Each structure stands twice: as C-alpha cells, then as structure tokens.
Amino acid sequence: MPRHIRLNAFDMSCIGHQSPGLWTHPNDHADSYNTLEYWTGLARILERGKFDALFLADVLGIYDVYKDSPRTALENAVQVPVNDPLMPISAMALVTEHLGFGVTCALSYELPYPFARRMSTLDHLTKGRIGWNIVTGYLDSAARGMGMPRQVAHDDRYDVAEDYMQATYKLWEASWEDGAVLRDRAGRRFADPDKIHRIVHEGPHFSFDAIHLCEPSPQRTPVLFQAGASTRGRDFAARHAECVFINGPSKKVIANIVTDLRRRATAAGRDPRDLVIFTMMTVITDTTAERARDKYNDYRNHVSEEGALALMSGWTGLDFGAMDPDEIVHFDKRANAQTSALEAFTTADPDRAWTVREIARHAAIGGRGPVVIGSAEQVAAELHQWVEETDVDGFNLAYALAPGTFADMADLVVPILQERGLFKREYAPGTLREKLFGAGHARLPASHPAARVRHSA
C-alpha cells in the first residue's frame, strides 16, 4: 500500500514570496497579507484541502546583496515589506480545527527564555498545532539590524544553534513536571511548587537561571522543522529535526539530499523514518493540461526576473548583478549565506551547469524549487513519481498566485490523490505531532535529544 503524501502550504507574511512580480497579476491577493481576512481565508482553504500545515517562512533583513543595494528588492516587493509571522496564527487557529502551523524563527537574534514562552503560548492557543522551523539566518542586513557588523560565520551559527536547542529543551521539557498543575479550586492550589524546577543553563553561548513562564502545553516542545541543507545543517537535522524542509531544482538533486539525511539520522542513532522530509514545489494546474499551460504563460507575463536575481543573491550570498547574464555560476566557499542554495545550482548536480540568465528564469516562478504544470491527473501522477524516485515524504507547496494556487491544489489535485490512495481523506485526531507520527505521540519520543534533558531532570 503506498504511503500518504504530506502537503504543506508555503507562504510568508509578505507580498512577494517565491515568485517575484506576480503580485501584479489581477487575480493575486498577496498584497492583502497585512489583513486577518487574508490569513483566515487561506487557513480555511488549506483545511478544506486537508493540508498538514501552513509553513510560514520569515526573514530578518533586506535582500541587498544584488547590485549591493536594497533598491531592486524594495521596488519589486521581494520579501519586503514583511510582517511578523507569529501574529496571525491565533486567528487562523480559531477558524480551523486540524491545520498545523510551522513558523520560521531565527534563533540567532532572540534569547531562549522569551522565545520558549512565545512557542508555548502558541502551542496552548492552537491546542497543540504549532511547529518551529529552526533557522540561523543568512542575511548580513539582518545582523546589522540587530546591532552586529555582520552575521556569524555559517558553521559557527550551528554551534550557537546546538546551545540554543539545549536551553529551550530544558525550559519546555524539564521545568514543569507532569502533574505540577493541580487546578485545585477547593484546596486553593493552582500548582505544586515541588514539581516546578528552576533551570540553570550555562552554555557556551547562552546562560540563564529561570523557571519556564508557561505551564506545559499540549506538545511541550513544538514540532521541530529544520530547513538547512548544508553539511552542518544536515548534521543538525539528523540530531534534532522531526520534519526537514529541503530545496532543489531537480529530482536528482533532491534524491541525493534525502539519501544523505536519512543516512545521517541513522548515524545519530535515530530511525531514518523519524524524519519527515518535504521538498519545495510550485504547482500550476487546471482542469486540462492546455488550460494549465495557458495559466503558466499568463503568469510569465507578470514575473520579475530581476527580482528573482535579488532573491537568489540574498540566498546564495553572490551578487548576480555584478555578473554577465551568460556566465556559468560556480560554487564560492567564501559565500556566507545559504550554502545549500548555492550548492543546488553548482555542485549538487555536476552534469548541469547554470548561467545567471537561466537561474533568473528558473527562480522567477517558484524560487529554487521545480514548477509542475498540468492537469490535476498529471500533477497527481508527477507528485507520486517524485515520492517514488526521491524518497521525500511530501511537499512544501509554494504559490504562483495567492490564494488561487492553493485553492486549485485543494479542489482539483487533492481529490485525485485521495482516489488513488495517496492522500488522507480525513485528519487524524490530536496534536500536530500526533497527526504526523500517530496517536500517542503528542510529545517528543524517547529517542530524541530532548528526552535526555527531560529524564536527567
């Protein structure tokens, strides 16, 4: 029996996320990103389509690597302006019952103590449907905004991340014991102080002496997503992540990353199937293949390839504006941004060379991921083929038009996947972690590093 495909919607609290320029299309509504109606409407669409989660990207800083200026990003709304992704989650949780929410928060710029409270609060308010996408940041403009001259070196950021994880695990898992909360009205005791512990953390990067401010939430630790596919990022994912978001332009690139991630998980003492791996993809579909192709051609009239290069320059750390459009792009180890973004178009597939012009055209719709165009039946078959050939578990689906791309997926493709036994017909009960990993798995398993913190406490 084939395994069910997982689906997340990939969005960001901004106007232009992965397809620069398409906000100008008359059927796109991403420019209403700053209203609750946009987010509650999107959440209802996704729950109608039985999506596992809404995966919210975020970035601190401006894309100013391209031509050494923020001008192109600002003119084309390339992930700027961008609002805080945490704010609309409570409203979306109120209008849905099952949809999960994976939110990106960069650990490089926020102390563990207040961040742990923020995640616990959302886990309470969503009734256990929150996930955290762990990132370390990749823009020097973000570091400058936080009062630093530049961001920490790539590999050093993961050293910081290791300490951060231990700090937050202690707050979520070890500060309040099970049974600490009494809610005893007659006895006038809300909690048992003997079961609540002060956490003293003395790490190489973070230290504190504190009691976690929140009572235990349904999941305690949020579902842990991780989106770094560099060598250090994969090692980090193998130890900590439950869900991994990867990215690449072809099946060959993605299959190699998936194989390596599962191998590293095994080496870390975990079941390789403990990792639920999503790859990014953009789907353009309609009732027929011809209508889908017409949509794509229409969308191409609205893209900004210069905006795409501003996006790619920020991701890779290379200024594509300083290069000839027909120049072959090569890996540069001096780049201090997303190593995996640069690898995807250089070393990941030695049989494929990319020029600047080709990268601009590719990234103009769907960013770094592939674009699948076809009828609902064709798209369903292609998604199944990707799962079979790459061993991914599912897809983070970016949009061309918001929310139309997601509505097309929910109303046209999901029913086909369900008919073929490739997609769930109903949500499983429980928390986001239980929906992903099964009943009784509301908390992290004993094999996870957080369990060691819990047990030692």
C-alpha positions in Angstrom: 0.0 0.0 0.0 1.5 3.4 -1.0 2.3 5.8 1.8 0.3 9.0 2.0 1.9 12.2 0.6 2.3 15.1 3.1 1.4 18.6 2.0 2.2 21.9 3.5 1.4 25.3 2.0 4.4 27.5 1.9 3.7 31.2 2.5 5.2 34.3 4.1 3.8 37.4 5.7 4.8 39.5 2.7 3.7 40.4 -0.8 6.3 38.6 -3.0 7.4 35.3 -1.5 8.9 32.9 -4.1 7.6 34.3 -7.4 8.7 38.0 -7.7 6.4 40.2 -9.7 3.3 38.0 -9.7 1.7 40.2 -7.1 0.9 42.4 -10.1 -1.4 39.8 -11.6 -5.1 40.8 -11.3 -6.0 37.5 -9.6 -3.4 37.7 -7.0 -4.3 38.8 -3.5 -1.0 38.5 -1.7 -0.9 42.3 -1.2 -3.6 41.9 1.4 -1.1 39.9 3.5 -1.5 42.6 6.2 -5.1 41.7 7.0 -6.5 38.9 9.1 -9.0 38.2 6.4 -6.2 37.1 4.1 -4.9 34.6 6.7 -8.2 33.2 7.9 -9.4 32.8 4.4 -6.2 30.9 3.5 -6.4 28.7 6.5 -10.0 27.7 5.6 -8.8 26.8 2.1 -6.0 24.7 3.4 -8.1 22.8 5.9 -10.6 22.1 3.2 -7.8 20.5 1.2 -6.6 18.5 4.2 -3.2 20.2 4.1 -1.0 19.1 7.0 0.2 22.6 7.8 0.8 26.1 6.7 4.6 26.5 6.7 5.4 30.2 7.2 8.8 31.5 6.1 10.4 34.5 7.6 13.5 36.6 7.2 15.0 39.4 9.3 16.7 41.9 7.0 16.5 43.2 3.4 17.8 41.5 0.2 20.5 44.0 -0.5 23.3 41.7 -2.0 22.1 42.2 -5.6 23.9 45.2 -7.0 25.0 46.0 -3.5 21.6 47.7 -2.9 18.1 47.1 -1.5 16.6 49.0 -4.4 15.5 46.0 -6.5 14.0 44.2 -3.6 12.1 47.2 -2.5 10.8 48.1 -5.9 9.7 44.5 -6.6 8.4 43.6 -3.1 10.9 40.8 -2.8 10.1 39.5 0.7 9.8 43.1 1.9 7.7 44.5 3.4 7.4 41.5 5.7 5.4 41.2 8.9 5.9 39.0 12.0 4.7 35.5 11.0 3.6 34.7 14.5 0.9 37.3 14.8 -1.9 35.8 12.5 -1.5 32.2 13.8 -4.0 32.6 16.7 -6.7 33.9 14.3 -6.1 31.0 11.9 -6.3 28.5 14.7 -9.6 29.9 15.7 -11.2 29.2 12.3 -9.7 25.8 11.9 -9.6 22.6 13.9 -6.8 20.5 12.4 -4.4 22.6 10.3 -0.9 22.8 11.7 1.3 25.9 11.7 5.1 25.7 11.1 6.6 29.1 11.8 10.1 30.2 11.0 12.0 31.9 13.8 15.8 32.7 13.6 17.5 31.6 16.8 20.4 33.9 16.1 18.6 37.0 17.2 16.3 36.1 20.1 17.2 34.8 23.6 15.9 31.3 24.5 13.9 32.4 27.6 11.3 34.7 26.0 11.2 32.6 22.8 10.3 29.5 24.7 7.4 31.3 26.2 6.2 32.5 22.8 6.2 29.0 21.4 4.5 27.5 24.5 1.8 30.2 24.3 1.1 29.4 20.6 1.0 25.7 21.4 -1.7 26.4 24.1 -3.7 28.7 21.8 -3.6 26.3 18.8 -4.3 23.2 21.1 -1.0 21.6 20.1 -0.8 22.5 16.4 2.4 24.6 16.4 5.8 23.8 14.9 9.0 25.7 14.9 11.2 25.9 11.7 14.7 26.3 13.2 16.9 28.6 11.2 20.1 30.5 12.0 19.7 33.4 9.4 21.6 34.2 6.3 21.5 38.0 5.7 24.1 40.4 6.8 21.4 43.1 6.7 19.6 41.2 9.5 22.8 41.1 11.6 23.3 44.9 11.1 19.7 45.5 12.1 20.4 43.7 15.4 23.5 45.9 16.1 26.1 43.5 14.7 28.7 44.4 12.0 27.9 41.1 10.1 26.3 37.8 10.7 28.3 35.0 12.4 30.1 32.6 10.1 27.9 29.8 8.6 29.3 26.8 10.6 29.6 28.9 13.8 25.9 29.6 13.6 25.2 25.9 14.1 27.4 25.9 17.2 25.1 28.6 18.5 22.1 26.6 17.5 23.2 23.5 19.4 23.4 25.5 22.6 20.1 27.2 21.9 18.4 23.8 21.5 19.7 22.5 24.8 18.5 25.7 26.5 15.0 25.6 25.1 14.6 21.8 25.7 15.3 22.4 29.4 12.6 25.1 29.6 10.0 23.1 27.7 10.7 19.6 29.0 12.3 19.9 32.5 11.0 23.0 34.3 7.4 21.8 35.0 6.9 18.2 35.8 3.8 16.2 34.6 1.3 16.7 37.4 2.7 20.1 38.5 -0.5 21.8 37.5 -3.3 21.0 40.0 -6.1 23.5 39.3 -7.4 22.6 42.7 -10.1 25.2 43.4 -11.2 23.6 46.7 -7.7 23.4 48.0 -6.8 26.8 46.6 -3.7 25.4 44.9 -3.1 26.0 41.2 0.3 24.3 41.1 2.6 22.2 43.2 5.8 24.2 43.6 7.8 21.0 44.5 7.2 19.8 40.9 8.3 23.1 39.2 12.1 23.5 38.8 14.4 26.4 38.3 16.5 25.8 35.2 20.2 26.8 35.4 21.7 26.7 32.0 25.4 27.6 31.5 26.3 27.1 27.8 29.0 28.4 25.6 26.6 31.0 24.1 23.6 31.3 26.4 23.1 31.3 30.2 20.1 31.8 32.4 18.6 30.9 35.8 14.9 30.8 35.4 11.6 28.9 35.7 9.8 28.5 32.4 6.9 31.0 32.5 4.3 28.7 30.9 2.6 25.6 32.2 3.2 22.5 30.0 1.5 22.9 26.6 -0.1 20.0 24.7 3.2 19.2 22.9 5.6 20.8 25.3 8.3 21.2 22.6 6.7 22.3 19.3 7.1 20.1 16.3 10.7 20.7 15.1 11.1 21.7 11.5 14.6 22.4 10.1 15.4 24.0 6.7 19.2 23.9 6.4 20.6 21.5 3.8 24.3 22.3 4.1 26.6 19.7 5.6 26.3 21.3 9.0 22.6 21.8 8.5 22.1 18.1 7.7 24.0 17.0 10.8 21.9 19.4 12.9 18.7 18.0 11.3 19.8 14.4 11.9 20.1 15.1 15.6 17.2 17.5 16.2 14.6 17.7 13.4 11.3 15.8 13.1 10.5 17.4 9.7 13.1 18.7 7.3 12.4 21.2 4.5 14.8 20.8 1.6 15.1 22.6 -1.7 16.5 21.9 -5.2 15.7 22.3 -8.9 15.5 18.6 -9.9 14.8 15.0 -8.7 18.5 14.2 -8.9 19.5 16.9 -6.5 16.6 16.1 -4.1 17.2 12.4 -4.1 20.8 12.8 -3.1 19.9 15.1 -0.2 17.2 12.7 1.1 19.5 9.8 1.0 22.2 11.7 2.9 19.7 13.0 5.5 18.4 9.5 6.3 22.0 8.1 6.5 22.9 10.9 8.9 19.8 10.2 11.0 20.8 6.5 11.3 24.4 7.5 12.3 22.9 9.7 15.0 21.0 6.7 16.5 17.6 7.6 15.1 15.2 5.7 12.9 15.7 7.3 9.4 11.9 7.4 9.1 11.7 9.6 12.1 12.5 12.4 9.6 9.5 13.6 7.6 11.2 15.3 4.6 9.4 17.9 2.5 10.8 19.4 -0.7 9.6 22.7 -2.2 7.5 22.7 -5.4 5.1 25.0 -7.2 2.1 23.5 -8.9 0.2 25.2 -11.7 -2.9 23.2 -12.6 -6.4 23.4 -14.1 -9.0 21.0 -15.5 -6.9 20.3 -18.6 -3.2 20.4 -19.4 -3.9 23.1 -22.0 -5.6 25.4 -19.5 -2.7 24.9 -17.1 -0.1 25.8 -19.7 -2.1 28.9 -20.6 -2.1 29.9 -16.9 1.7 29.4 -16.8 2.2 31.5 -19.9 0.0 34.2 -18.5 1.9 34.2 -15.2 5.2 34.6 -17.1 4.0 38.0 -18.4 4.0 39.3 -14.8 7.2 37.9 -13.3 10.3 40.0 -12.4 13.4 38.2 -13.3 15.5 40.9 -11.8 13.5 40.4 -8.6 14.3 36.7 -8.9 18.0 37.6 -9.0 17.7 39.8 -6.0 16.2 36.9 -4.2 18.8 34.4 -5.3 21.6 36.9 -4.5 20.4 37.1 -0.9 20.0 33.3 -0.6 23.5 32.5 -2.1 25.5 35.5 -1.0 26.6 36.1 -4.6 25.9 39.4 -6.3 24.4 38.2 -9.6 24.0 41.8 -10.7 27.8 42.0 -11.0 28.0 39.0 -13.3 27.4 38.6 -17.0 23.9 37.1 -17.7 25.5 34.2 -19.7 28.2 33.5 -17.1 28.2 30.0 -15.6 27.7 30.1 -11.8 30.3 28.3 -9.7 30.4 27.4 -6.1 32.2 30.0 -3.9 33.1 28.8 -0.4 33.5 32.4 0.7 29.7 33.0 0.4 28.3 33.3 3.9 24.6 32.8 3.3 22.6 29.6 2.5 25.3 27.2 1.4 22.7 24.8 0.2 21.1 27.4 -2.1 24.4 27.8 -3.9 25.2 24.1 -4.0 21.8 23.4 -5.6 22.8 25.3 -8.7 26.5 24.3 -8.8 28.0 21.2 -7.1 24.8 19.3 -6.3 24.4 18.1 -10.0 27.8 18.0 -11.8 26.0 17.2 -15.1 24.1 20.5 -15.1 25.6 23.9 -15.4 23.5 27.1 -14.7 24.0 30.5 -16.2 22.9 33.7 -14.4 20.2 34.1 -17.0 18.9 30.5 -16.5 18.8 30.9 -12.8 16.8 34.2 -13.2 14.2 32.5 -15.4 14.0 29.4 -13.1 13.6 31.4 -9.9 11.1 33.8 -11.3 8.3 31.4 -10.5 8.7 29.1 -7.5 12.2 30.3 -6.4 14.7 27.4 -6.1 12.1 24.6 -6.5 10.7 23.0 -9.6 7.4 24.0 -11.2 4.9 21.3 -12.2 2.4 22.3 -14.9 -0.5 20.1 -16.0 -4.0 18.8 -15.4 -4.9 17.6 -12.0 -4.4 14.0 -13.1 -1.0 14.8 -14.5 0.1 16.7 -11.3 -1.1 13.9 -9.1 1.0 11.4 -11.1 4.0 13.7 -11.0 3.9 14.2 -7.2 3.7 10.4 -6.8 6.6 10.0 -9.1 8.7 12.4 -7.1 7.9 10.5 -3.9 8.9 7.2 -5.6 12.1 8.5 -7.2 13.4 10.7 -4.4 12.0 9.2 -1.2 10.6 12.5 0.0 7.6 12.3 2.2 5.8 15.3 0.9 5.9 18.8 -0.5 6.1 22.4 0.7 3.9 23.9 -2.0 4.8 27.5 -2.9 2.3 29.6 -4.8 2.3 31.5 -8.1 -0.9 33.3 -7.2 -2.3 33.7 -3.6 -4.5 32.1 -2.6 -5.5 30.7 -6.0 -2.6 28.2 -6.3 -3.6 26.6 -3.0 -7.3 26.5 -3.9 -6.5 24.8 -7.2 -4.5 22.2 -5.3 -7.2 21.7 -2.7 -10.1 21.4 -5.1 -8.5 19.8 -8.1 -5.4 17.7 -7.2 -6.2 16.5 -3.7 -9.3 14.6 -4.7 -7.3 12.8 -7.4 -4.6 11.9 -4.8 -7.3 10.6 -2.5 -8.9 8.5 -5.2 -5.5 6.9 -5.8 -5.0 6.2 -2.1 -2.1 8.6 -1.9 -3.6 11.2 0.4 -5.6 11.1 3.6 -9.4 11.5 3.4 -9.7 12.8 7.0 -7.4 14.3 9.5 -6.1 12.2 12.4 -7.1 13.4 15.8 -4.8 15.0 18.3 -1.9 17.4 18.1 0.2 18.3 15.0 2.9 15.8 16.2 0.2 13.1 16.5 -1.2 13.8 13.1 2.3 13.4 11.6 3.6 10.5 13.7 0.5 8.7 15.1 -1.7 8.6 18.2 0.1 8.8 21.5 3.0 10.8 20.1 2.0 14.2 21.4 5.4 14.6 22.9 8.9 14.0 21.5 9.9 10.4 21.6 12.5 8.8 24.0 15.0 8.7 21.1 15.1 12.4 20.7 17.8 14.5 22.5 15.1 16.5 24.4 14.1 13.3 26.1 17.6 13.1 27.7 17.1 16.6 29.1 13.7 15.5 30.4 14.9 12.3 32.0 18.0 13.9 33.6 15.8 16.5 35.3 
